[in-house]
Amino acid sequence: MTDRLYCWIALLLPIVGAVHAQTITPLLPDASESVNLWVEGRIVGGCEFEASSLNVPMGHIRASALPAVGAAGPWVDLAFQAKACQAVNRITMSFDAEPDADSAEHFSLDEPLRGLAIELQTAAGDIVVPRHPQPLVFDPLPANGRYAFRARYKRLRDLSAGEANATVTVRMTFD
């Protein structure tokens, strides 16, 4: 046995994962004991994005540009710009918003009486469905990578003029 008590104290930092140690000397030089200390934790990966919210200007569209049920406006590109991803193997995205009452594949407007809904797709053309139980899965991108989508108005009912806004919450997880 030695005349010193060594107790290792470890601090886990959630992203960096560094461990710091410190030696503690007992007050009584002749005392000798061993203490086991188990430290548990987890390193969590994640991505940092340019912005925590994204405003998509759909523009002003004349009602005559959407003459009948099923007509769609022009696509508007949008993207989540990643600054950096650390310790991430995949990213999942779920889109939470009220689905349209007449079409579950479209996002309802905040004022659904306008006759319009929002159609959302990935840049590759895959349909994004509101509250779908299977999230979209993406590979992590390098710094300044873009997770690109596109949106447009879709006429689903009789049309009335006015504001045509929608709010969608995108939930991202990092594995």
Secondary structure, 3 states (H helix, E strand, C coil): CCCCCCCCCCCCCCCCCCCCCCCCCCCCCCCCCCCCCCCCCCCCCEEEECCCCCCCCCCCCCHHHCCCCCCECCCEEEEEEEEEEECCCCEEEEEECCECCCCCCCEECCCHHHCEEEEEEECCCCECCCCCCCCEEECCCCCCCEEEEEEEEEECCCCCCCCCCCCCEEEEEEC
